[in-house]
Amino acid sequence: MIKTIASFFSLYLATLLLLVGSGLFNTYLGLRLTAVSVSEVWVGALIAVYYLGLVFGARIGHKVIIQVGHIRAYAATAAIVTVTVLALALVDNLWVWLGLRFVAGVAMVTQFMVLESWLNEQTENHQRGRVFAFYMVCSSMGTVLGQLALMLFPKLDYEPLVFVAICSALCLVPVALTRRLHPALQVPAPIQIKYYLSRVPLSLTVLFVAGTIVGAFYGLAPVYAVKQGLSSNQVAMFLAAAVASGLVFQWPVGWLADRIDRVGMIRVNALILCVVSIPLWGWWSFPYWALLLFSCAFGILQFTLYPLGAAFANDNVDPERRVGLSAILYMVYGLGACVGPLIAGLLMRELNPSVYFIFVSASAAVLVIFIRPQRVTGANRSEDAPTHFVPMSDSLQSSNVVAALDPRVDLESDVSHDPVQDGDADPKKEIMPAP
């Protein structure tokens, strides 16, 4: 294990630095704009447009890497991210900020594509699970450290932006100096929407709703916390506790998910999330320590929805179609993350900050209503189901290239690039009418 980690150390370090800067920036954005009385809708929009750049920037990034190579593409996009961050300190126009955040999303997903294609290309099959797991740990740990780094900047002026820019510049160093050979670039699998909608509609529903919850969390949970009277340091701990708890509890949740019905587990997860949110609807005020406990609970529940939904989807898709499945799951999850901050921000502006947790309850209630074991026929069940639960990061700070590292994927036999025959997708096989 140590030898494997050491062999990819430069790529892991670049990932960590990239996520430290990104994690700090997203929280800083909510706190800074709230401090100057900017509407929650703008906060949600700035987070949403960034995720939109991450989702749709993959195709652009692929073309850039083909034209100039991995290291040049990484260096150029790291410079673009650094410039967009520093430009925010010079420009006050929120419409310009929207454009800068979209460009930053496109550039950053290209950086992830470079890192992840390196890992994919140079990982042997027997190492795939370990390499994937440690990449996920580095991603989540970077996000946690990014939240905690906010404690270094109590004034919330331009200094956090400088720190983010430093992280963005530093992540260039391990990639520029790496001795690893350039990887071959994988061609993105086509998004065969009709096929996957017919095979795994319930899983796609889980992923979309999970995206709305997690996207709203990164954008508007800091705003909620500030309106509850928490200081900047306390807000940083509030978010870090959720991300860290979500990371740590992936393993016990995975142990359960491999032994009990996954659809039922998703529904119970959503039900608990819905109920736990109710005390925070604005009826009572809670001390800081209690809010931290709530944050840990939310982290465990919301950050395990994605891997649970992905595991259930893999159970119902043929093994040779799983690269394409990963692409559609990433896209649906990212689109949910674009929608969630916008809706939650609008509701918070029109009503009050506590509506954020009403939004969380409502989103979880959608899963409780629609995700039921009775709706699954099992006709599309894969030959290797149940597939192993694989701990995963929230996947918002990533690209769909990393999905090829998933131990459930066999790149040599995958046919996701081949056309789907009409007979392969039959909506009647996956779902039967609810009683």
N, C-alpha and C positions, 0 to 999 in steps of 0.2 A: 504493500500500500504506500509506504513512504517513498519507495523508488518511483512509483507511478506518479505521485504528486510532484516529486522533484523534477521529473522529466517534462512536466507541463507547467512548471512554476511561473515562467514568464507570462503565460496566458492567464493563469489564475490571478496573478498579481494585477495584470491589466484589468481584468474583470472586477476585482475588488475595488480598485481606484475609481473605475468608471461608475460603479454603483454607489460608492461613498458620495461622490459629487451629485449624482442624480437624486439619491435619497435625501440629502440635505436640501437640495434646491426645491423639490416639490413641497416640503414642509415649510421652508422659508417663504415660498410664494404665497401660501395661504395666510401665514402670520403677517407678512409685510403688507399685503393688500387689505387685510382686516384692520390693521393698525391705522391705515389712512382712509378708512371707511369706504372702501371699494365694495360694490355689491357682490354677494355670493355668486350671482350668475356669472360675473366676470371670472371669479376664481374657478368655478366649474368649467367655463369655456376654455380657459388657458390650460387646464389639465386635459380636457377632452381633445383639444386640437393637437396636443403633444402626442397622445396615444394614437390619434388618427395618423400622424406622421410615422409612428412606429409600425402601424399596421400596413399602410400603403407604401412605405418607403422601401420595403424589401425588394420589390421589382426594380426600383431605381438603383438601389445599392448593388444588385446583381449585375446590372449593366456597367456600373462604374468599375466594379472589381474586374470584370472581363476586359475592359478597355485598358486599365492602368496597372492591374495587379493588386495583390492583397496589401502589401505594406504601404504602397502609395495611396491606395484608397483609404486605408486606416488613418494615415497621417493627414490626408486632406480633410476627412470628415471630423477628425479630432480637432483640427484647427477651426473648422466651421462651428462646431459646438462651443469651443472656447470663445469665439467671436460673438456668437449669439448671446452667451451669458454675460459677457462684458458690455455688450450693447444695451442690455436692459438697465445698466447703471447710468447710461447716458441719455436714454429716451424715455419719456413719460407717457407717450401715447399708447393706450391699451390695444388699439387696432394693430399698431406696429408690433406690439408684444405677441399678439396672436400669430402673426406671420413668422416671427422669430422662433416661437415655440414649435410651429409646424416644421420649419426647416431643421430645428434641433432634433426633432423626432426622426426625420428622414435620415439625417447624418448619423445619429446614434445607433439606429438599427443596422446601418452599414457596418459600424464598428463591431457590433455583436455578430454580424454575419462573418466577418473576418475571423474573429476569435473562435466562433463555433465551428466554422469549416475546418480550421486547423485541428481542433480537437477531434472532429468527426473523421477526418482523413487519416490521422496518425494514431488512432486508437484501435487496437486489436479487439476482436469480438469478446475474448474472455476478460478484457479490462473495461468493457463498455459501461457496465453498471457502476463500477468504482469511480471512473472518470466523470460520469454523469452526476453521481451523488456529490462529489466534491465540488464540481462546478456549481451545483445548486446551493451548496453550503456557502461558497464564496459569494454568490449573488445575494443570498439572504443576509449574510453577515455584512456585506457592503451596505445594504439598505439600512440595517440596524445601526451600524457605525455612523452612517450619514445623519440619522436622526440625533444620535448622541453628540455629534460634532457641532450641532446647532447650539449646544450649551456654551461653546467658546465665544459666541457672539450675542451678548445680551441686548445690544442696541438695535439689532435688526436693520442696520444701515447697509452701505454698499459692501462691507467687509465679507459677509457670507458669499456674495457673488464672486469676489476675488478668490476665496477659498475653493469654490466650485471650479473656477477657471484653472486654478493650480492643479486640482485633481485631474481635470480634463487634459492638461498639458503633460502631467506626469505619467498618465496611462500610455503615452506615446513611447516612453523610454523602454519598457520591457519588450514591446513589440518590435521597435526599431532595432534593438540589440539582440533579438532572439537568434539562436543558431539553428532553429528548426527550419526544415525545408518548406518551401511554399506548397500549400495543398492544392489539389485539383478542386475547382469550384463545382459544386453540385448544382445541377439544373433544378430550379424550383418545381415541385410537383404541381400539375394543374389543379385548380380548385373545381372539382367536379361536384358542384353543389347539389344537383338533383340526386345523384347516387347516395351521398351521405345523408341528405335530408330524409331519404326513404329508409335508410338502414338504421340511423341512430338519431331520430328526432328528439327523443327524451334527453339524450346526452347533450345535444346542441342547445336545448333549452336550459339545462343545468349550467353549461358553460357561459351562455349569454347572461343569465341572471347573476352568476358568480362574478362576471366581468363588471356588471353595473354596480355591485356591492363594493368590490375592491377598488374600482376606479373612483367611486364616490368617497371611499375611505381615504385614499391618498390625497384627494383634492380638498375635501370638506370636513373631515374629522379634525384637522387642526383649527379650522374656523369654529367648529362646535366647542372645542376645548377652550379656546380663548374666550368665547362668550360665556363659559362657565366660570371664568375668573382665574384660570390657570396661567401661570407665568410661562415665558418662552421655554425655560428649562423643563418645566413640568409637562408642557405640550410635547417636547422632544421625547421625554420618558414615556408619555402616554402612547405615542406611536411606536416607539422602539419596543415596548412591552408586547404590543400586538404582533409585530413582525417576528420577534424572537419566539414567542409562544407558538405561533403558527409553524415556525421551522421545527422546533423541538418535538411538537406533538404529531408531526407527520408520521413518525415511526410507529407509535402505538396505534394511531388511527389506521395505518397500513396493516398492522397485525390483525386488527379487527376486520378490516375490509376484505382480507383474504380468507376469512372464516365464516362470515355471515352474509346475508343477501345485501348486495350493494345498493340496489334501488331503495330498499327499506332504510339502509343506513343514510343515504342522501336525504331521504324524507325526514328522518329523525334529526339529522344535523340541522336541516332547515327549520324544523319545528322548534328546536331548542334556541336557535338564533332568533327566531321570531319572538319567542317568549322572553328571552333574556333582554331584548331591546326595549320591552314595554316599560320597565321602571325609569328609563331615560327619556320618556316621551315629554318630560317637562313638568311632571306632577310633583316631583321631589327634587331637592338639592342633595348632592352627595359630596362627602369629603374627598380629597385628592387620592387617598389610599384606596377608597372604594372604586373610584373611577379607574385606577390602575388595574384592579381586579376585573372590572368589566372589560377593560381593554384586552387583558389576557384571554378572557373567555371569547371575545369577538375574534381575536387573532386565530385561536384554535378552530373556531367554527367556519370563519369565512375563507381562511387560507387553505383549508383542506377540501373545500368544495371543488376546486379545479382538478386536483389529482383523483378525487373520487369519480367525478364526471368523466375524466379521461380513461380511467380504469374500466368503467362501465362501457364506454364507447369501444375500447379495444376488445372487450368481451364479445362484441356483436359485429365486428368487421373482420373479414378474412385477413390472415397475417400478411399476405402479399399486397394489401391495400393500406397499410398502416402509415406509410410516409405521407400519403395524400390525406389520410385522416388527421394526422398531426397538423398539417397545413390548415385544414378547415377549422379545427378546434382553436388554433391560434387566432385565426381571423375572426371567428364568432366571439371569442373571449375579448379580443381587442375592441370589436365594435360595441360590445356591452360596456366596456370601460369608457368609451366615448360618450355613450348615452347617459350612463349613471350620474356623472358629475353635473351634467346640464340639467337633468330633472331635479336632482337633489338641491342644486344651487338655486334654481327657480323657486322651489317650494320654500326654502329657507329665507329667501328674500321676501316672498309674499306673506309668509306666516311668521315663524320664529326659528331660531337655530335648532331647537329640540326636534323640529320636523325631520332632521337628518335621520334620527333613529326610528321615526315613523316610516320613513322611506325604506330603511333596512328591514323593518318588520314586514312591510308590504311586499318587498322583493322576496323575502324568505317565504311569505305566505303563498306566493305564486308557485314556488317549488312544491310546497306541501299539497297544494290543490292538484297540480298537474303531474307530479312525479309519484306514481303509485305502482306497486308491484302488479296490480290487476291489469295494467295496461301493457304489460310485457308478455309476449307469447313465447319468446325463446326460440323462434324459428330461425333467426339469424345468428344464433349463438355460434361463436367461433370454435373450431376444432380443439384449440388449446385453452379454452375458457375453463375456469376463471383465470385470466392472466394475472401475473403478480402485480400487486399495487406498487407503484414506483413513486417515492417522494419527489415532489416537484416544487420549484419556486413559483411565484404568482404568474410568471411568464409575461408580464407586461413589460418588464425590462429585459427583453430578449428578442430573438427572431425565431421563426419556425425551423431554421436550420438545425438548432440544437435537438430537435425532436428525433433526428437520426441517431443520437446517442442513447435513446431510450432502449433498454435491454429487450423490450417487447418487439423491436423493429429488426427485421433481417433485410439489410440493404441488398444483398446478393439476389434474393428471390423476389424483391418488391417489384410490382408492376403498376404502381400508381400513375406512371406516365402513359400507360396504354389506355386506349379508349375503353369506356365502359359499355358493355353490350346491353341492349334494352332489357333483356331477361334477367340481368344481374340485380336490377333495382325494382323491387316490388313492395310498394308501401304497405300492402296487406300483411306482409310477413312480420314486420316489426311491432306494429301496434294493433290491438283490437279495441273496439269501442268500449269506453268506460261504462261500467254498470250503473 
